[in-house]
């Protein structure tokens, strides 16, 4: 009587384990598909190829032994893990990419500092800044008359500063604003209006005139000046503000001028025209000049653009 001994090959056992693992995986996938069938968006399945079972590494305190779960064929050697003696290095590409992207986004942009070319003495001589103070005549002193005129050069030095006599009766000296008193206009140092007008016209001829609200100064002086030689900080758009219903805006413009003391405080850090103190025309002229000098390059580009546009219109 013969006894049959069942000899099982290790490869057959390994293949059986692989089949069971695949069956279990297919079963899990079918269950996940059925549970997510009600959702409109399905998650992307993991299609990465899984390696076959490899050797387990059992590490003891004093001994390192490997227990083989299956003997794999030579074709499956690529899925085997390295020997316990060689260090296992894990590479995480996502982490490296994330670190790389983070490092690039954290870089601060390089600041580009614009170098403004300095003017020569001849170019500086082409600029003058002006400011006028007025007094009131007539009923309630609403009509303005010239009482003081000041001119400063590009370096802020006073070129001309004179009190002007008023022929009409002054009804409002506006001392709290202009600082003008009756003694100033009746002193021997005060000049006549015609002398002040002719001197100012002679000094500003062919010059670039800087100021704030120059329209009022030209009106009270009774003079005109070419528009391309005017640098009015009250009309420079970056210095203006949006109009509100409470502003005096007869032309319904979108932008209205800011006060000179506001611009001087915001742009230059200068404090002028303090409450309770009279205005100083020298100080106001210097403030307008410093505002222009800070934005001189852009200011001049605006004028050059207007000149080119005017020439183009004239040639048509």
DRENFIMI-525759 format. One record per residue (C-alpha): x negated, y negated, z negated; residue number from 1. Coordinates in nm, 2 decimals, always signed. Example, Ala and Ser with C-alpha at 12.3 -4.5 7.8 and 13.67 -1.06 7.14 Angstrom:
+--------+--------+--------+---------+
!     xx !     yy !     zz ! koldren !
+--------+--------+--------+---------+
!  -1.23 !  +0.45 !  -0.78 !       1 !
!  -1.37 !  +0.11 !  -0.71 !       2 !
+--------+--------+--------+---------+
This chain:
+--------+--------+--------+---------+
!     xx !     yy !     zz ! koldren !
+--------+--------+--------+---------+
!  +0.00 !  +0.00 !  +0.00 !       1 !
!  -0.15 !  -0.33 !  +0.11 !       2 !
!  -0.12 !  -0.66 !  -0.08 !       3 !
!  -0.10 !  -0.98 !  +0.12 !       4 !
!  -0.31 !  -1.27 !  -0.01 !       5 !
!  -0.20 !  -1.62 !  +0.11 !       6 !
!  -0.49 !  -1.83 !  +0.19 !       7 !
!  -0.41 !  -2.19 !  +0.24 !       8 !
!  -0.65 !  -2.41 !  +0.44 !       9 !
!  -0.73 !  -2.75 !  +0.28 !      10 !
!  -0.66 !  -2.92 !  +0.61 !      11 !
!  -0.31 !  -2.78 !  +0.62 !      12 !
!  -0.25 !  -2.92 !  +0.27 !      13 !
!  -0.37 !  -3.26 !  +0.38 !      14 !
!  -0.15 !  -3.25 !  +0.68 !      15 !
!  +0.14 !  -3.16 !  +0.47 !      16 !
!  +0.08 !  -3.45 !  +0.24 !      17 !
!  +0.06 !  -3.68 !  +0.53 !      18 !
!  +0.39 !  -3.56 !  +0.66 !      19 !
!  +0.56 !  -3.60 !  +0.33 !      20 !
!  +0.42 !  -3.95 !  +0.29 !      21 !
!  +0.54 !  -4.04 !  +0.64 !      22 !
!  +0.89 !  -3.90 !  +0.56 !      23 !
!  +0.90 !  -4.10 !  +0.24 !      24 !
!  +0.79 !  -4.41 !  +0.43 !      25 !
!  +1.06 !  -4.36 !  +0.70 !      26 !
!  +1.32 !  -4.31 !  +0.43 !      27 !
!  +1.22 !  -4.63 !  +0.25 !      28 !
!  +1.23 !  -4.83 !  +0.58 !      29 !
!  +1.57 !  -4.69 !  +0.67 !      30 !
!  +1.70 !  -4.79 !  +0.32 !      31 !
!  +1.55 !  -5.14 !  +0.35 !      32 !
!  +1.71 !  -5.18 !  +0.70 !      33 !
!  +2.05 !  -5.08 !  +0.57 !      34 !
!  +2.03 !  -5.32 !  +0.27 !      35 !
!  +1.92 !  -5.61 !  +0.48 !      36 !
!  +2.18 !  -5.55 !  +0.76 !      37 !
!  +2.41 !  -5.82 !  +0.62 !      38 !
!  +2.14 !  -6.09 !  +0.64 !      39 !
!  +2.11 !  -6.30 !  +0.96 !      40 !
!  +1.73 !  -6.32 !  +0.94 !      41 !
!  +1.53 !  -6.00 !  +0.89 !      42 !
!  +1.19 !  -6.00 !  +0.74 !      43 !
!  +0.91 !  -5.91 !  +0.96 !      44 !
!  +0.81 !  -5.55 !  +0.90 !      45 !
!  +0.45 !  -5.46 !  +0.81 !      46 !
!  +0.31 !  -5.29 !  +1.12 !      47 !
!  -0.04 !  -5.26 !  +0.99 !      48 !
!  -0.17 !  -4.91 !  +1.03 !      49 !
!  -0.22 !  -4.72 !  +0.71 !      50 !
!  -0.51 !  -4.49 !  +0.66 !      51 !
!  -0.48 !  -4.13 !  +0.56 !      52 !
!  -0.54 !  -4.03 !  +0.20 !      53 !
!  -0.90 !  -4.08 !  +0.10 !      54 !
!  -1.12 !  -3.95 !  -0.18 !      55 !
!  -1.04 !  -4.07 !  -0.52 !      56 !
!  -1.32 !  -4.23 !  -0.72 !      57 !
!  -1.32 !  -4.13 !  -1.09 !      58 !
!  -1.56 !  -4.34 !  -1.29 !      59 !
!  -1.66 !  -4.22 !  -1.63 !      60 !
!  -1.89 !  -4.39 !  -1.88 !      61 !
!  -2.19 !  -4.17 !  -1.80 !      62 !
!  -2.09 !  -3.97 !  -1.50 !      63 !
!  -1.95 !  -4.06 !  -1.16 !      64 !
!  -1.77 !  -3.78 !  -0.99 !      65 !
!  -1.55 !  -3.76 !  -0.69 !      66 !
!  -1.24 !  -3.54 !  -0.67 !      67 !
!  -1.15 !  -3.46 !  -0.32 !      68 !
!  -0.78 !  -3.46 !  -0.25 !      69 !
!  -0.82 !  -3.32 !  +0.10 !      70 !
!  -1.08 !  -3.22 !  +0.35 !      71 !
!  -1.03 !  -3.44 !  +0.65 !      72 !
!  -1.14 !  -3.38 !  +1.00 !      73 !
!  -1.43 !  -3.56 !  +1.17 !      74 !
!  -1.19 !  -3.79 !  +1.36 !      75 !
!  -1.05 !  -3.92 !  +1.03 !      76 !
!  -1.39 !  -4.02 !  +0.88 !      77 !
!  -1.32 !  -4.38 !  +0.97 !      78 !
!  -1.05 !  -4.40 !  +0.70 !      79 !
!  -1.27 !  -4.27 !  +0.43 !      80 !
!  -1.38 !  -4.50 !  +0.15 !      81 !
!  -1.75 !  -4.57 !  +0.09 !      82 !
!  -1.94 !  -4.36 !  -0.16 !      83 !
!  -1.93 !  -4.47 !  -0.52 !      84 !
!  -2.30 !  -4.58 !  -0.52 !      85 !
!  -2.24 !  -4.85 !  -0.25 !      86 !
!  -2.07 !  -5.17 !  -0.37 !      87 !
!  -1.72 !  -5.24 !  -0.24 !      88 !
!  -1.69 !  -5.58 !  -0.09 !      89 !
!  -1.35 !  -5.72 !  -0.02 !      90 !
!  -1.31 !  -5.98 !  +0.24 !      91 !
!  -1.01 !  -6.20 !  +0.23 !      92 !
!  -0.98 !  -6.40 !  +0.55 !      93 !
!  -0.68 !  -6.59 !  +0.44 !      94 !
!  -0.86 !  -6.72 !  +0.14 !      95 !
!  -1.15 !  -6.83 !  +0.34 !      96 !
!  -0.92 !  -7.01 !  +0.59 !      97 !
!  -0.73 !  -7.17 !  +0.31 !      98 !
!  -1.04 !  -7.30 !  +0.15 !      99 !
!  -1.17 !  -7.43 !  +0.48 !     100 !
!  -0.85 !  -7.61 !  +0.56 !     101 !
!  -0.83 !  -7.76 !  +0.21 !     102 !
!  -1.19 !  -7.88 !  +0.23 !     103 !
!  -1.12 !  -8.05 !  +0.56 !     104 !
!  -0.80 !  -8.22 !  +0.45 !     105 !
!  -0.96 !  -8.35 !  +0.13 !     106 !
!  -1.22 !  -8.54 !  +0.33 !     107 !
!  -1.18 !  -8.91 !  +0.29 !     108 !
!  -1.17 !  -9.11 !  +0.61 !     109 !
!  -1.47 !  -9.32 !  +0.68 !     110 !
!  -1.40 !  -9.69 !  +0.63 !     111 !
!  -1.48 !  -9.91 !  +0.93 !     112 !
!  -1.58 ! -10.26 !  +0.81 !     113 !
!  -1.53 ! -10.52 !  +1.08 !     114 !
!  -1.83 ! -10.76 !  +1.10 !     115 !
!  -1.72 ! -11.12 !  +1.16 !     116 !
!  -1.98 ! -11.32 !  +1.34 !     117 !
!  -2.09 ! -11.63 !  +1.17 !     118 !
!  -2.04 ! -11.96 !  +1.35 !     119 !
!  -2.33 ! -12.19 !  +1.45 !     120 !
!  -2.35 ! -12.55 !  +1.33 !     121 !
!  -2.23 ! -12.67 !  +1.67 !     122 !
!  -1.92 ! -12.44 !  +1.65 !     123 !
!  -1.85 ! -12.54 !  +1.29 !     124 !
!  -1.85 ! -12.90 !  +1.40 !     125 !
!  -1.55 ! -12.84 !  +1.63 !     126 !
!  -1.32 ! -12.78 !  +1.32 !     127 !
!  -1.15 ! -13.03 !  +1.09 !     128 !
!  -0.88 ! -12.98 !  +0.83 !     129 !
!  -0.62 ! -13.25 !  +0.75 !     130 !
!  -0.36 ! -13.31 !  +0.48 !     131 !
!  -0.14 ! -13.61 !  +0.42 !     132 !
!  +0.06 ! -13.75 !  +0.13 !     133 !
!  +0.37 ! -13.95 !  +0.18 !     134 !
!  +0.60 ! -14.19 !  -0.01 !     135 !
!  +0.97 ! -14.26 !  +0.04 !     136 !
!  +1.13 ! -14.58 !  +0.17 !     137 !
!  +1.49 ! -14.67 !  +0.24 !     138 !
!  +1.80 ! -14.54 !  +0.06 !     139 !
!  +1.70 ! -14.28 !  -0.20 !     140 !
!  +1.35 ! -14.27 !  -0.05 !     141 !
!  +1.43 ! -14.00 !  +0.20 !     142 !
!  +1.23 ! -14.16 !  +0.48 !     143 !
!  +0.86 ! -14.07 !  +0.46 !     144 !
!  +0.57 ! -14.31 !  +0.52 !     145 !
!  +0.20 ! -14.23 !  +0.52 !     146 !
!  +0.03 ! -14.31 !  +0.19 !     147 !
!  -0.29 ! -14.11 !  +0.20 !     148 !
!  -0.48 ! -13.91 !  +0.46 !     149 !
!  -0.77 ! -13.67 !  +0.42 !     150 !
!  -1.00 ! -13.49 !  +0.66 !     151 !
!  -1.25 ! -13.22 !  +0.56 !     152 !
!  -1.51 ! -13.04 !  +0.78 !     153 !
!  -1.56 ! -12.67 !  +0.81 !     154 !
!  -1.77 ! -12.65 !  +0.50 !     155 !
!  -1.50 ! -12.83 !  +0.29 !     156 !
!  -1.68 ! -13.16 !  +0.27 !     157 !
!  -1.47 ! -13.47 !  +0.28 !     158 !
!  -1.50 ! -13.66 !  +0.61 !     159 !
!  -1.23 ! -13.92 !  +0.56 !     160 !
!  -1.01 ! -14.00 !  +0.27 !     161 !
!  -0.81 ! -14.32 !  +0.25 !     162 !
!  -0.50 ! -14.47 !  +0.08 !     163 !
!  -0.27 ! -14.64 !  +0.33 !     164 !
!  -0.07 ! -14.96 !  +0.27 !     165 !
!  +0.30 ! -14.94 !  +0.33 !     166 !
!  +0.46 ! -15.25 !  +0.49 !     167 !
!  +0.81 ! -15.15 !  +0.39 !     168 !
!  +0.94 ! -15.15 !  +0.04 !     169 !
!  +0.87 ! -14.82 !  -0.13 !     170 !
!  +1.17 ! -14.68 !  -0.31 !     171 !
!  +1.01 ! -14.35 !  -0.42 !     172 !
!  +0.64 ! -14.31 !  -0.47 !     173 !
!  +0.69 ! -13.94 !  -0.54 !     174 !
!  +0.41 ! -13.96 !  -0.79 !     175 !
!  +0.50 ! -13.62 !  -0.95 !     176 !
!  +0.42 ! -13.45 !  -0.61 !     177 !
!  +0.19 ! -13.69 !  -0.42 !     178 !
!  +0.01 ! -13.85 !  -0.71 !     179 !
!  +0.05 ! -14.19 !  -0.54 !     180 !
!  +0.11 ! -14.49 !  -0.76 !     181 !
!  +0.19 ! -14.86 !  -0.67 !     182 !
!  -0.17 ! -14.96 !  -0.78 !     183 !
!  -0.32 ! -14.72 !  -0.52 !     184 !
!  -0.14 ! -14.87 !  -0.23 !     185 !
!  -0.20 ! -15.23 !  -0.34 !     186 !
!  -0.57 ! -15.19 !  -0.41 !     187 !
!  -0.84 ! -15.34 !  -0.20 !     188 !
!  -0.96 ! -15.00 !  -0.09 !     189 !
!  -0.63 ! -14.92 !  +0.08 !     190 !
!  -0.63 ! -14.96 !  +0.46 !     191 !
!  -0.36 ! -15.06 !  +0.70 !     192 !
!  -0.16 ! -14.80 !  +0.88 !     193 !
!  -0.31 ! -14.90 !  +1.22 !     194 !
!  -0.66 ! -14.86 !  +1.09 !     195 !
!  -0.59 ! -14.52 !  +0.94 !     196 !
!  -0.41 ! -14.40 !  +1.26 !     197 !
!  -0.70 ! -14.51 !  +1.49 !     198 !
!  -0.97 ! -14.37 !  +1.27 !     199 !
!  -0.79 ! -14.03 !  +1.25 !     200 !
!  -0.73 ! -14.02 !  +1.62 !     201 !
!  -1.10 ! -14.10 !  +1.68 !     202 !
!  -1.22 ! -13.83 !  +1.44 !     203 !
!  -0.99 ! -13.55 !  +1.57 !     204 !
!  -1.04 ! -13.61 !  +1.94 !     205 !
!  -1.15 ! -13.29 !  +2.11 !     206 !
!  -1.15 ! -13.12 !  +1.77 !     207 !
!  -0.97 ! -12.81 !  +1.65 !     208 !
!  -0.74 ! -12.93 !  +1.37 !     209 !
!  -0.65 ! -12.70 !  +1.08 !     210 !
!  -0.37 ! -12.76 !  +0.83 !     211 !
!  -0.05 ! -12.64 !  +0.68 !     212 !
!  +0.27 ! -12.78 !  +0.83 !     213 !
!  +0.09 ! -13.01 !  +1.07 !     214 !
!  +0.42 ! -13.12 !  +1.23 !     215 !
!  +0.50 ! -13.33 !  +0.93 !     216 !
!  +0.14 ! -13.48 !  +0.92 !     217 !
!  +0.16 ! -13.57 !  +1.29 !     218 !
!  +0.50 ! -13.72 !  +1.25 !     219 !
!  +0.40 ! -13.95 !  +0.96 !     220 !
!  +0.08 ! -14.04 !  +1.14 !     221 !
!  +0.26 ! -14.11 !  +1.47 !     222 !
!  +0.01 ! -13.91 !  +1.68 !     223 !
!  +0.00 ! -13.59 !  +1.89 !     224 !
!  -0.26 ! -13.33 !  +1.94 !     225 !
!  -0.30 ! -13.06 !  +2.21 !     226 !
!  -0.13 ! -12.74 !  +2.10 !     227 !
!  -0.43 ! -12.52 !  +2.19 !     228 !
!  -0.64 ! -12.72 !  +1.94 !     229 !
!  -0.40 ! -12.67 !  +1.65 !     230 !
!  -0.45 ! -12.40 !  +1.39 !     231 !
!  -0.14 ! -12.43 !  +1.17 !     232 !
!  -0.14 ! -12.18 !  +0.89 !     233 !
!  +0.24 ! -12.24 !  +0.84 !     234 !
!  +0.31 ! -12.11 !  +1.19 !     235 !
!  +0.07 ! -11.81 !  +1.19 !     236 !
!  +0.30 ! -11.50 !  +1.19 !     237 !
!  +0.10 ! -11.28 !  +0.94 !     238 !
!  +0.13 ! -11.57 !  +0.69 !     239 !
!  +0.51 ! -11.60 !  +0.73 !     240 !
!  +0.80 ! -11.42 !  +0.57 !     241 !
!  +1.15 ! -11.30 !  +0.68 !     242 !
!  +1.41 ! -11.57 !  +0.67 !     243 !
!  +1.69 ! -11.56 !  +0.41 !     244 !
!  +2.04 ! -11.73 !  +0.41 !     245 !
!  +1.91 ! -11.98 !  +0.16 !     246 !
!  +1.63 ! -12.11 !  +0.38 !     247 !
!  +1.64 ! -12.43 !  +0.58 !     248 !
!  +1.64 ! -12.27 !  +0.92 !     249 !
!  +1.81 ! -12.48 !  +1.19 !     250 !
!  +1.67 ! -12.27 !  +1.47 !     251 !
!  +1.78 ! -11.94 !  +1.32 !     252 !
!  +1.42 ! -11.80 !  +1.34 !     253 !
!  +1.35 ! -11.46 !  +1.21 !     254 !
!  +1.04 ! -11.58 !  +1.02 !     255 !
!  +0.99 ! -11.89 !  +0.80 !     256 !
!  +0.67 ! -12.04 !  +0.66 !     257 !
!  +0.55 ! -11.97 !  +0.31 !     258 !
!  +0.43 ! -12.24 !  +0.08 !     259 !
!  +0.07 ! -12.32 !  +0.08 !     260 !
!  +0.02 ! -12.25 !  -0.29 !     261 !
!  +0.18 ! -11.91 !  -0.25 !     262 !
!  -0.06 ! -11.82 !  +0.04 !     263 !
!  -0.36 ! -11.96 !  -0.15 !     264 !
!  -0.28 ! -11.74 !  -0.45 !     265 !
!  -0.20 ! -11.43 !  -0.26 !     266 !
!  -0.47 ! -11.44 !  +0.01 !     267 !
!  -0.75 ! -11.63 !  -0.16 !     268 !
!  -0.68 ! -11.62 !  -0.54 !     269 !
!  -0.68 ! -12.00 !  -0.55 !     270 !
!  -0.45 ! -12.19 !  -0.78 !     271 !
!  -0.34 ! -12.52 !  -0.63 !     272 !
!  -0.04 ! -12.75 !  -0.67 !     273 !
!  +0.02 ! -12.65 !  -1.03 !     274 !
!  +0.35 ! -12.73 !  -1.20 !     275 !
!  +0.34 ! -13.07 !  -1.36 !     276 !
!  +0.03 ! -13.19 !  -1.17 !     277 !
!  +0.02 ! -13.40 !  -0.86 !     278 !
!  -0.10 ! -13.25 !  -0.53 !     279 !
!  -0.46 ! -13.32 !  -0.42 !     280 !
!  -0.48 ! -13.36 !  -0.04 !     281 !
!  -0.85 ! -13.26 !  -0.04 !     282 !
!  -0.77 ! -12.94 !  -0.23 !     283 !
!  -0.48 ! -12.86 !  +0.00 !     284 !
!  -0.69 ! -12.92 !  +0.31 !     285 !
!  -0.96 ! -12.69 !  +0.18 !     286 !
!  -0.71 ! -12.42 !  +0.10 !     287 !
!  -0.56 ! -12.43 !  +0.45 !     288 !
!  -0.92 ! -12.42 !  +0.59 !     289 !
!  -1.01 ! -12.12 !  +0.38 !     290 !
!  -0.70 ! -11.94 !  +0.49 !     291 !
!  -0.79 ! -12.00 !  +0.86 !     292 !
!  -1.15 ! -11.90 !  +0.81 !     293 !
!  -1.05 ! -11.56 !  +0.65 !     294 !
!  -0.83 ! -11.48 !  +0.96 !     295 !
!  -1.03 ! -11.68 !  +1.22 !     296 !
!  -1.10 ! -11.40 !  +1.46 !     297 !
!  -0.74 ! -11.29 !  +1.48 !     298 !
!  -0.62 ! -11.65 !  +1.48 !     299 !
!  -0.84 ! -11.73 !  +1.78 !     300 !
!  -0.73 ! -11.42 !  +1.97 !     301 !
!  -0.37 ! -11.54 !  +1.94 !     302 !
!  -0.46 ! -11.87 !  +2.09 !     303 !
!  -0.66 ! -11.71 !  +2.37 !     304 !
!  -0.36 ! -11.48 !  +2.45 !     305 !
!  -0.13 ! -11.79 !  +2.47 !     306 !
!  -0.38 ! -11.97 !  +2.69 !     307 !
!  -0.40 ! -11.68 !  +2.93 !     308 !
!  -0.03 ! -11.64 !  +2.94 !     309 !
!  +0.02 ! -12.01 !  +3.01 !     310 !
!  -0.24 ! -12.00 !  +3.29 !     311 !
!  -0.07 ! -11.70 !  +3.44 !     312 !
!  +0.27 ! -11.88 !  +3.44 !     313 !
!  +0.11 ! -12.19 !  +3.59 !     314 !
!  -0.05 ! -11.99 !  +3.88 !     315 !
!  +0.28 ! -11.83 !  +3.98 !     316 !
+--------+--------+--------+---------+
